[in-house]
Amino acid sequence: MDIFKKLFGIEKSLVKPDCVLSPLNEVDLFAGSRAGGRGRGDYYRVADSRHATIIGTRYSLLAGDCVLSLADSPCRNIYLFNCCGGVGGGIGAAYSVRKAFDFESFSGMLAGRGEAGCYFPDAKLAGVFSSYSGLPEGTCATVGSLALEETHLPRFRALGADCLDMECSAVFSAAKKAGKRALALLYVSNSVPDKPWHEHLDRRDIQRLGRARKGLASLLTRFIGRDFAAL
């Protein structure tokens, strides 16, 4: 059996040059009600938008594996689109990630050991997007545990982290290995420590979050549609 089709639900040859990698619940932000070009594999849901292939992951730990699976596909550019925890930034703040520190190990976070590696987006793709969008650039700490975020907050602040996620450093390192260009766009859905991931947001925060999520998706869609990524 074709492993790619089993995992993704489509033939590898159908993947477009631009791929948006997101959680499952974000796929329809980009694909909308478009009926064609959809696939559901064992671990990924795929939808076809006008200019990009949208890939939804079931589990955050599979984001790096997803990128490696695209190594010999027509994909050239990978855009990670996801929510994140803010470090000082308010709900709805959005960032283009300029670097991501690797705190991916749960056991490492629990033990408080080790120096964090640092990974970067593709410099040319990030530069073109920054010039087009004017979006603030942020530093991300990619974590292996939500429960341990607050414990490590002083270290994250010392590194200048603006946001916390669970995929970014893995996507950047995997993209480099696979020979792809990667960019990460994150919007703040919770704030450490005052509005942590396990607490409900109030109505105004929910509205702010909805606007940020849709606005960032629209910005990325316009960027890909103008084909700046081909420069």
Secondary structure, 3 states (H helix, E strand, C coil): CCHHHHHHCCCHHHCCCEEEEEEHHHHHHHHCCCCCCCEECCCEEEEECCCCEEEEECCHHHHHHHHHHCCCCCCCEEEEEEEEEECCCCCCCEEEEEEEEEECCHHHHHHCCCCCCEECCCHHHHHHHHHHHCCCEEEEEEECCCCCCCCCHHHHHHCCCCEEECCHHHHHHHHHHHCCEEEEEEEEEEECCCECCCCCCCHHHHHHHHHHHHHHHHHHHHHHHCCHHHC
